[in-house]
Amino acid sequence: MPLKHVAQLPKSYLLCAFLRVFLTCLPQTGYIHPDEYFQSIEPLAEKSLNVKVNKPWEFNVTFPLRSVTPLYFTTGLSFQILKLVDTFLTYQFDVSLATPYFTILFPRLLMTGLSFAVDWSLYRICLANSEKCKSRCLILSTSYVTLVYATRTFSNVIELLLFALLLYYVAESLIFSNINIRQREYINKRYKAAETLGEKAKFHKLRLYLENDSLRSYFTIATIVTVGFFNRPTFVAYAISPVFFWLYRGIGFKSIVSLQFHLRTVVFVASTVPTVVFFVVVDSFFYGYLTWGEIGMLEVSINNFVVTPWNFVKYNINAENLAEHGVHPRWLNMLVNVPLLFGVLAFLCYSNLVELLRSIWQCKYHHLPSVRSIRGLMTASILFPLALLSFVPHQEPRFLLPLILPLVYLYGPSIWPEQVDVVVKPTDGYKPGESRRREPNSLLKAECSALSRV
């Protein structure tokens, strides 16, 4: 975020941001789960640092379950930076960084830096929706998830970052479409009501100024979903709600036909193809299924490519395989893992869930979040992933890390309500107790009048 906006955040947030980096640099001899080493540092350390490793079973060449491509942009990048810094310090000062401490520190520092993408996404969503952001950003920065998990080299942390970015781009598209569609409908209404050719020409000109919102950020969203799927196929559980909200934008307005839903679906699916091809090719080279010699001899077949998410799904649908890792009760996420990770936010979420169920039971559907609102997007982005992942027999707290952003957005202000900085007194003759009905498109009319003079 721009420095001028960072300066507007409370000093306590900046202190927590510094604390996040400082704690990462402290010597840490323990771990949350061995996977923070086995699924990130071990696979690339052999090729990047020329050291002997114990390659995890998920990266077995005969049946690889994990895509190595995301690791090249996280752990692999940090190893390259480590090698450059080590070469410089060794040459200039005869000081070497080739130690276990720095081998672990550099990937963690990179993940810590990337974790601020979650802060940025939350801030931008609040800014786009004219919501207060100070309390939300502070609660996010002090959360157990951010300070402990988000600074580790888990694939779940990459999933958290991608989900935060996905929510931002979908929320921004949703807000933009809501505004754009209302403007379009108002202009169309005035165009039809215009009595002279001059007036019709003005409103036709205004229609040309409106930006097409139907496919907004389509390639970015498709790329994020594809990267998330290759990083962890469980990302589908998180992506399903935001993608549906993006596809469904504007459906129900007069100017939006249902055909646009199908058009967006086709474009979205087609936009995932370049990223899919890139990941499959990189993984195939890494695992030795594809070589430059075979390409040069034009001896390439379908057997030269490996699709790791497909292997991941085939492995995990086998109940016997899951039993080796531990089978948990379906209620573990709801009753244990969510409160463990999110604390007060979890109980506020459950309280709101009870209210939603009560509204449904009493047929008060108007009390439910709208499918066109950011609140509806965030609510669905909590409930659907939580429900889907609760059906998976193997459950761990780190699988739920991406839920932190929608939880903070919805329930953060309930923990720390922000005070209104400035009280603006009404200047339109309004008096307390009087009806304050205004023409719904008054601001839009003023904007259109200004545009018509262009």
C-alpha positions in Angstrom: 0.0 0.0 0.0 1.2 3.6 -0.6 3.3 5.1 2.2 0.8 7.9 2.8 -1.8 5.2 3.6 0.6 3.3 5.8 1.2 6.5 7.8 -2.6 6.7 8.5 -2.6 3.3 10.1 -2.3 3.2 13.9 1.2 3.0 15.4 0.3 -0.2 17.1 -0.2 -1.8 13.6 3.3 -0.7 12.5 4.7 -2.1 15.8 3.0 -5.4 15.1 4.4 -5.4 11.5 7.9 -4.9 12.9 7.3 -7.6 15.5 6.3 -10.0 12.7 9.6 -9.5 11.0 11.7 -9.4 14.2 10.3 -12.7 15.5 11.1 -14.4 12.2 14.7 -13.4 12.6 15.1 -14.9 16.1 16.8 -18.3 16.2 14.0 -20.9 16.2 14.9 -24.5 16.9 11.4 -25.9 16.8 8.6 -26.3 14.3 4.8 -26.4 14.1 4.8 -29.4 11.8 7.6 -31.1 9.9 5.9 -30.3 6.6 7.2 -26.7 6.9 10.6 -28.2 6.0 9.7 -31.4 4.1 7.2 -29.7 1.6 9.2 -26.5 0.9 12.9 -26.5 1.9 13.9 -30.1 1.3 12.7 -30.5 -2.3 14.8 -27.6 -3.7 17.7 -27.5 -1.3 19.5 -30.3 -3.2 19.5 -28.5 -6.6 19.8 -25.0 -5.3 22.4 -25.5 -2.5 24.1 -28.7 -3.6 23.4 -30.4 -0.3 22.2 -33.9 0.5 18.5 -34.1 1.4 15.9 -36.6 2.3 13.3 -36.0 -0.4 9.8 -36.4 1.0 7.5 -39.1 -0.4 5.1 -36.5 -1.9 7.9 -35.6 -4.3 8.6 -39.2 -5.3 9.4 -39.3 -9.1 7.3 -42.4 -9.7 4.1 -40.8 -8.3 4.6 -37.1 -7.5 1.8 -35.5 -5.5 3.1 -32.0 -5.2 3.8 -29.3 -7.8 7.2 -27.9 -7.4 6.5 -24.8 -9.5 5.2 -22.6 -6.6 8.3 -23.5 -4.6 10.5 -22.0 -7.3 8.9 -18.6 -6.7 9.2 -18.9 -2.9 11.8 -21.2 -1.5 13.8 -21.4 -4.7 13.9 -17.6 -5.0 15.0 -17.2 -1.4 17.8 -19.7 -2.0 19.0 -17.8 -5.0 19.0 -14.6 -2.9 20.9 -16.4 -0.2 23.5 -17.6 -2.7 24.0 -14.1 -4.1 24.4 -12.5 -0.6 26.7 -15.3 0.5 28.9 -14.9 -2.6 29.2 -11.1 -2.0 30.0 -11.4 1.7 32.5 -14.2 1.2 34.3 -12.3 -1.5 34.3 -8.9 0.3 34.5 -9.8 4.0 35.3 -13.6 4.1 32.0 -14.2 5.9 29.8 -17.1 4.8 26.1 -17.5 5.2 26.1 -21.2 4.3 24.7 -22.3 7.7 21.5 -24.1 8.7 20.2 -20.9 10.4 20.4 -18.8 7.2 19.1 -21.7 5.1 15.9 -21.6 7.1 15.9 -17.9 7.8 15.8 -16.7 4.1 12.8 -18.7 3.1 11.0 -17.6 6.2 11.8 -14.0 5.6 10.5 -14.2 2.1 7.2 -15.8 3.4 7.0 -13.1 6.0 7.3 -10.4 3.4 4.7 -12.2 1.2 2.3 -12.3 4.3 1.9 -8.6 4.0 -0.1 -9.3 0.8 -2.9 -10.4 3.2 -2.7 -7.0 5.0 -2.7 -5.2 1.6 -5.7 -7.2 0.4 -7.7 -6.5 3.5 -6.8 -2.8 3.3 -7.8 -2.5 -0.4 -11.1 -4.3 0.2 -12.0 -1.9 3.0 -10.9 1.0 0.9 -13.0 -0.1 -2.2 -16.1 -0.7 0.0 -15.7 2.5 2.0 -15.2 0.5 5.2 -13.0 1.3 8.3 -9.7 -0.5 8.0 -7.6 0.5 11.1 -9.2 -1.9 13.5 -9.3 -4.7 10.9 -5.6 -4.3 10.0 -4.6 -4.2 13.6 -6.5 -7.4 14.5 -5.1 -9.2 11.5 -1.5 -8.2 12.4 -1.9 -9.4 16.0 -3.6 -12.7 15.2 -2.1 -16.0 16.0 -2.4 -17.0 12.4 -0.4 -14.0 11.2 2.4 -14.0 13.8 3.0 -17.7 13.9 1.8 -19.5 10.8 2.1 -16.9 8.1 5.8 -16.6 8.8 6.5 -20.3 8.1 7.2 -22.1 4.9 3.9 -24.0 4.6 2.1 -24.6 1.4 -1.0 -23.6 3.4 0.6 -20.1 3.8 0.8 -19.8 0.0 -2.8 -20.8 0.0 -3.6 -18.1 2.4 -1.9 -15.4 0.3 -3.6 -16.5 -2.9 -7.0 -16.6 -1.2 -6.5 -13.1 0.1 -5.6 -11.8 -3.4 -8.5 -13.7 -4.9 -11.0 -12.1 -2.4 -9.6 -8.7 -3.2 -9.9 -9.0 -7.0 -13.4 -10.5 -6.7 -14.5 -7.8 -4.2 -13.1 -5.0 -6.4 -14.9 -6.4 -9.5 -18.1 -6.8 -7.5 -18.1 -3.2 -6.3 -17.1 -1.9 -9.7 -19.9 -3.8 -11.4 -22.6 -2.7 -8.9 -21.7 0.9 -9.6 -21.3 0.5 -13.3 -24.5 -1.4 -13.8 -26.6 1.2 -11.9 -25.0 4.0 -13.9 -25.7 2.1 -17.1 -29.4 1.5 -16.2 -29.9 5.1 -15.2 -28.4 6.4 -18.5 -30.4 3.9 -20.5 -33.6 5.1 -18.7 -32.7 8.8 -19.5 -31.9 7.9 -23.0 -35.3 6.3 -23.6 -37.0 9.2 -21.9 -35.2 11.8 -24.0 -37.4 13.7 -26.3 -34.9 15.5 -28.6 -32.1 14.1 -30.7 -29.6 16.3 -28.8 -30.5 14.8 -25.5 -30.3 11.3 -26.9 -26.9 12.1 -28.3 -25.7 13.2 -24.9 -26.8 10.1 -23.2 -25.5 7.9 -26.0 -22.1 9.6 -25.5 -22.3 8.8 -21.7 -22.9 5.2 -22.5 -19.7 5.1 -24.5 -17.8 6.4 -21.5 -18.9 3.5 -19.3 -16.2 0.8 -19.0 -17.2 -2.7 -19.7 -17.2 -4.6 -16.4 -18.3 -8.1 -17.5 -14.8 -9.6 -17.8 -13.0 -7.4 -15.2 -9.8 -9.0 -13.9 -10.8 -12.3 -15.5 -7.2 -13.4 -16.3 -5.8 -12.4 -12.9 -8.6 -14.3 -11.1 -8.2 -17.4 -13.4 -4.4 -17.4 -12.8 -4.8 -17.1 -9.0 -7.2 -20.0 -8.9 -5.0 -22.2 -11.1 -1.8 -21.4 -9.1 -3.8 -22.2 -5.9 -5.1 -25.5 -7.3 -1.5 -26.7 -8.2 -0.2 -25.5 -4.9 -2.9 -27.4 -3.0 -5.9 -28.9 -4.8 -7.9 -28.2 -1.6 -7.8 -24.5 -2.8 -10.9 -25.4 -4.9 -12.9 -25.4 -1.6 -11.8 -21.8 -1.0 -12.1 -20.6 -4.6 -15.6 -21.9 -5.3 -17.5 -19.1 -3.5 -15.4 -16.1 -4.8 -15.5 -17.5 -8.4 -19.3 -17.9 -8.2 -19.7 -14.3 -6.9 -17.5 -13.1 -9.8 -19.4 -15.1 -12.4 -22.8 -14.0 -10.9 -22.1 -10.3 -10.8 -25.0 -8.2 -12.1 -27.3 -11.1 -12.8 -30.8 -9.9 -12.0 -30.3 -6.3 -13.3 -32.3 -5.5 -16.4 -29.2 -4.6 -18.4 -27.5 -8.0 -17.6 -28.6 -11.1 -19.4 -28.0 -14.6 -18.1 -25.9 -15.3 -21.2 -23.1 -13.2 -19.6 -22.8 -15.8 -16.8 -22.0 -18.5 -19.4 -19.7 -16.2 -21.3 -17.7 -15.4 -18.2 -17.5 -19.2 -17.4 -16.1 -20.0 -20.8 -13.6 -17.1 -20.7 -12.6 -18.0 -17.1 -11.9 -21.7 -18.0 -10.0 -20.7 -21.2 -7.9 -18.3 -19.2 -6.6 -21.0 -16.9 -5.0 -22.9 -19.8 -1.7 -21.0 -20.1 -1.0 -21.3 -16.4 -2.0 -25.0 -16.4 0.4 -25.7 -19.3 3.2 -23.7 -17.6 2.9 -25.7 -14.4 2.6 -29.1 -16.1 5.7 -28.4 -18.2 7.8 -27.2 -15.2 6.8 -30.1 -13.1 7.5 -32.5 -15.9 11.0 -31.2 -16.3 11.6 -31.3 -12.5 10.5 -34.9 -12.1 12.4 -36.1 -15.2 9.3 -37.0 -17.3 10.3 -34.4 -19.9 13.8 -33.6 -21.2 15.3 -31.2 -23.8 16.7 -34.2 -25.6 13.2 -35.7 -26.1 11.9 -32.3 -27.3 14.8 -31.9 -29.7 14.2 -35.4 -31.1 10.4 -34.7 -31.2 9.8 -37.8 -29.1 7.2 -36.2 -26.8 4.0 -38.0 -25.9 1.3 -37.7 -23.3 3.4 -39.9 -21.0 6.1 -37.2 -20.8 3.8 -35.0 -18.8 2.8 -35.2 -15.1 -0.2 -33.5 -13.6 0.5 -33.5 -9.8 -3.0 -32.3 -8.7 -4.5 -35.4 -10.4 -2.1 -37.7 -8.5 -2.9 -35.8 -5.3 -6.7 -36.4 -5.8 -6.2 -40.1 -6.7 -4.1 -40.6 -3.6 -6.5 -38.9 -1.2 -9.7 -40.5 -2.4 -8.3 -43.8 -1.1 -9.5 -44.3 2.4 -6.5 -46.6 3.3 -4.1 -43.8 2.3 -5.8 -41.3 4.5 -5.9 -43.7 7.4 -2.1 -43.7 7.4 -2.1 -39.9 8.2 -4.9 -40.0 10.7 -8.7 -40.0 10.4 -10.5 -37.4 12.4 -14.2 -36.8 13.3 -16.2 -34.5 11.1 -16.7 -32.0 14.0 -13.0 -31.4 14.7 -12.7 -28.3 12.5 -15.9 -26.6 13.9 -15.3 -27.4 17.6 -11.5 -27.5 17.9 -9.5 -26.2 15.0 -11.5 -23.0 14.3 -11.5 -21.8 17.9 -7.9 -22.8 18.3 -6.8 -20.6 15.3 -9.1 -17.7 15.5 -10.2 -17.3 19.1 -12.8 -14.6 19.6 -13.4 -14.3 15.9 -14.6 -17.9 15.8 -17.2 -17.4 18.5 -18.5 -14.2 16.8 -18.7 -16.1 13.6 -20.8 -18.9 15.2 -23.0 -16.3 16.9 -23.7 -14.8 13.5 -24.3 -18.2 12.0 -27.0 -18.9 14.6 -28.6 -15.6 13.6 -28.5 -16.6 9.9 -30.1 -19.9 10.6 -32.8 -18.2 12.7 -33.6 -15.9 9.8 -33.9 -18.8 7.4 -36.1 -20.7 9.9 -38.3 -17.7 10.3 -38.3 -17.1 6.5 -36.8 -13.6 6.9 -34.6 -14.0 3.9 -34.2 -10.2 3.6 -32.0 -10.4 6.7 -29.5 -12.7 4.8 -26.4 -11.1 3.1 -27.0 -10.2 -0.5 -25.2 -12.1 -3.3 -24.2 -8.6 -4.6 -22.6 -7.5 -1.3 -19.1 -7.9 0.1 -20.6 -9.2 3.3 -22.3 -11.9 1.3 -19.0 -12.7 -0.4 -17.1 -12.9 2.9 -19.8 -15.0 4.6 -19.9 -17.5 1.8 -16.1 -17.6 1.8 -16.2 -18.8 5.4 -19.1 -21.2 5.4 -18.5 -23.1 2.2 -14.8 -23.9 2.7 -15.4 -24.8 6.3 -18.2 -27.1 5.4 -16.4 -28.8 2.5 -13.1 -29.3 4.5 -15.1 -30.7 7.4 -16.1 -33.6 5.2 -12.5 -34.5 4.6 -11.4 -37.3 7.0 -8.0 -35.8 7.7 -8.2 -32.4 9.3 -5.5 -30.1 10.6 -5.7 -26.5 11.9 -3.3 -25.2 9.2 -5.8 -26.3 6.5 -8.0 -23.4 7.7 -5.5 -20.6 7.6 -7.2 -18.7 4.6 -10.3 -18.1 6.7 -8.5 -15.4 8.7 -9.2 -12.6 6.2 -13.0 -12.9 5.8 -13.3 -13.5 9.6 -11.4 -10.3 10.4 -13.3 -8.3 7.8 -16.7 -9.4 9.1 -16.1 -9.5 12.9 -13.0 -7.4 13.5 -14.9 -4.2 14.2 -16.9 -6.1 16.8 -13.7 -6.7 18.8 -12.4 -3.1 18.4 -15.0 -0.7 17.1 -13.5 2.3 15.5 -14.5 5.8 16.6 -15.7 8.2 13.9 -13.0 10.7 13.3 -15.1 13.5 11.9 -18.8 14.1 12.4 -20.3 15.8 9.3 -23.4 17.8 10.0 -26.1 17.7 7.3 -26.2 20.8 5.1 -29.3 20.0 3.0 -31.9 21.3 5.4 -32.4 18.0 7.1 -33.8 18.0 10.6 -33.8 15.1 13.0 -37.1 13.3 12.9 -37.9 14.3 9.4 -37.9 11.9 6.4 -34.6 11.9 4.7 -35.8 10.3 1.4 -33.7 11.4 -1.5 -33.9 10.6 -5.2 -31.8 7.4 -5.4 -29.8 8.6 -8.4 -29.2 12.2 -7.4 -25.4 11.8 -7.1 -25.4 9.8 -10.3 -27.4 12.6 -12.0 -24.8 15.1 -11.0 -22.0 12.9 -12.3 -23.9 12.3 -15.6 -24.5 16.1 -16.0 -20.8 16.7 -15.6 -19.9 14.0 -18.1 -22.5 15.4 -20.6 -20.6 18.6 -20.7 -17.4 16.8 -21.8 
